[in-house]
Amino acid sequence: MFWKRSFSIAKELIASVGQTSLRPKASEVLSVYLRQRGLPPWTSYFVPYTFINNDQFGLSHFNWNVDGVNYHILRTGCFPFIKYHCSKRSWHDLTVENRFYTIIKCINVGFPCLMYGLSALIFITHKDYVVMNNTGLKIPLYFWYKETKGAMY
């Protein structure tokens, strides 16, 4: 059951390798997705590395403003994905937290992040798309479960 789903995801990721000219920035995908969801209180998703250009490399915990609404973003690379957890919150200086998470990832040599990404291949149950406004390109986002729109948690 989950193996079939995992192989389907892996096949899609492999098929997208090499299409670098079509890749939008990860930051653009983040902003467009939050707008498409109507600026939700929170969301959490996986975006495949092979579909985006990683312009937020080195950022683990940071503020992100979309149309005047601030989000705290927890972000980690978890090959073959980048995981985003977004919470609508007021702006705070997150420099210390960002450095702390980055140091932890370096100390662990990224092994827990790799295991997180490989487990995601097994536990992902829902797929949605971000439609990029300027090109109409559809970027797949993966979720462990389908989120209830407008839910606070």
C-alpha positions as CSV (number, residue, x, y, z in Angstrom):
1,M,0.0,0.0,0.0
2,F,2.4,2.7,1.2
3,W,5.2,1.2,-1.0
4,K,3.2,1.8,-4.1
5,R,2.7,5.4,-3.1
6,S,6.4,5.8,-2.2
7,F,7.5,4.4,-5.5
8,S,5.1,6.8,-7.3
9,I,6.6,9.8,-5.5
10,A,10.1,8.6,-6.2
11,K,9.3,8.1,-9.9
12,E,7.9,11.7,-10.1
13,L,11.1,13.1,-8.4
14,I,13.4,11.2,-10.7
15,A,11.5,12.3,-13.8
16,S,11.9,16.0,-12.8
17,V,15.7,15.8,-12.5
18,G,17.5,18.0,-15.0
19,Q,14.6,20.5,-15.6
20,T,16.6,23.3,-13.9
21,S,15.5,26.1,-16.2
22,L,11.9,25.7,-15.2
23,R,12.5,25.7,-11.4
24,P,11.1,28.6,-9.4
25,K,12.8,29.8,-6.2
26,A,11.8,28.1,-3.0
27,S,10.9,31.5,-1.6
28,E,8.4,32.2,-4.4
29,V,6.8,28.8,-4.0
30,L,6.4,29.5,-0.2
31,S,4.8,32.9,-0.8
32,V,2.5,31.7,-3.6
33,Y,1.3,28.7,-1.6
34,L,0.5,30.8,1.5
35,R,-1.5,33.2,-0.8
36,Q,-3.3,30.3,-2.5
37,R,-4.3,29.0,0.9
38,G,-5.7,32.4,1.9
39,L,-2.8,33.1,4.4
40,P,-3.7,30.2,6.8
41,P,-2.9,30.2,10.5
42,W,-0.4,27.4,9.9
43,T,0.7,24.9,7.3
44,S,3.4,22.2,6.9
45,Y,4.5,20.7,3.7
46,F,7.4,19.0,1.8
47,V,8.6,20.4,-1.5
48,P,11.0,18.2,-3.6
49,Y,14.4,19.7,-4.3
50,T,14.1,18.7,-7.9
51,F,11.2,21.1,-8.5
52,I,12.7,24.3,-7.0
53,N,15.9,26.4,-6.7
54,N,16.9,26.5,-3.1
55,D,17.4,30.2,-2.5
56,Q,16.9,29.9,1.2
57,F,19.9,27.7,1.9
58,G,21.2,28.1,5.4
59,L,17.9,29.4,6.8
60,S,16.3,27.2,9.5
61,H,14.1,29.5,11.5
62,F,13.1,32.9,10.1
63,N,10.4,35.4,9.6
64,W,8.6,35.5,6.3
65,N,6.3,38.4,5.3
66,V,3.5,37.7,2.8
67,D,1.2,40.6,1.9
68,G,1.8,42.2,5.3
69,V,1.3,39.0,7.3
70,N,4.3,37.6,9.2
71,Y,5.0,33.9,9.4
72,H,7.6,32.1,11.5
73,I,9.1,29.5,9.2
74,L,10.8,26.3,10.4
75,R,12.7,24.9,7.5
76,T,15.0,21.9,7.0
77,G,16.5,20.0,4.2
78,C,15.4,16.4,4.4
79,F,16.5,14.8,1.2
80,P,14.8,14.4,-1.3
81,F,12.6,17.2,0.1
82,I,12.7,20.5,1.9
83,K,10.3,20.6,4.8
84,Y,8.5,23.8,5.7
85,H,6.4,24.5,8.8
86,C,4.8,27.9,8.7
87,S,3.0,29.5,11.6
88,K,1.3,32.9,11.5
89,R,2.9,34.9,14.3
90,S,4.2,38.4,15.1
91,W,7.7,39.3,14.1
92,H,10.5,38.3,16.5
93,D,14.2,38.3,16.1
94,L,14.9,34.7,15.3
95,T,18.6,35.0,14.7
96,V,19.7,33.0,17.8
97,E,17.2,30.2,17.0
98,N,18.3,30.1,13.4
99,R,21.9,29.7,14.4
100,F,21.1,27.1,17.0
101,Y,19.2,24.9,14.5
102,T,21.9,25.3,11.9
103,I,24.6,24.2,14.4
104,I,22.6,21.2,15.5
105,K,22.2,20.1,11.8
106,C,26.0,20.5,11.3
107,I,26.9,18.6,14.4
108,N,24.6,15.7,13.3
109,V,26.1,15.8,9.8
110,G,22.6,16.0,8.4
111,F,21.9,12.3,9.2
112,P,18.6,12.9,11.1
113,C,17.4,15.2,8.2
114,L,18.2,12.4,5.7
115,M,16.2,9.9,7.8
116,Y,13.3,12.4,8.0
117,G,13.2,12.8,4.3
118,L,13.3,9.0,3.6
119,S,10.5,8.4,6.2
120,A,8.5,11.1,4.5
121,L,8.5,9.0,1.4
122,I,6.7,6.3,3.4
123,F,4.3,8.5,5.4
124,I,3.2,11.1,2.8
125,T,-0.5,10.6,2.1
126,H,-1.6,13.8,0.3
127,K,-0.4,15.8,-2.6
128,D,-1.3,19.3,-3.6
129,Y,0.0,21.8,-6.2
130,V,1.2,25.4,-6.1
131,V,0.4,27.0,-9.5
132,M,3.1,29.7,-10.1
133,N,1.4,32.9,-11.1
134,N,4.0,34.1,-13.7
135,T,4.4,30.8,-15.6
136,G,1.4,28.6,-14.7
137,L,3.9,25.9,-13.7
138,K,2.5,23.4,-11.2
139,I,4.9,22.6,-8.3
140,P,3.9,19.5,-6.2
141,L,3.8,19.8,-2.5
142,Y,3.5,16.7,-0.3
143,F,1.8,16.3,3.1
144,W,1.6,13.6,5.8
145,Y,-2.1,14.2,5.8
146,K,-4.6,16.5,4.1
147,E,-4.9,19.7,6.0
148,T,-8.3,21.1,7.0
149,K,-8.4,24.6,5.5
150,G,-8.8,27.3,8.1
151,A,-7.9,24.9,11.0
152,M,-6.0,26.6,13.8
153,Y,-3.9,23.4,14.6
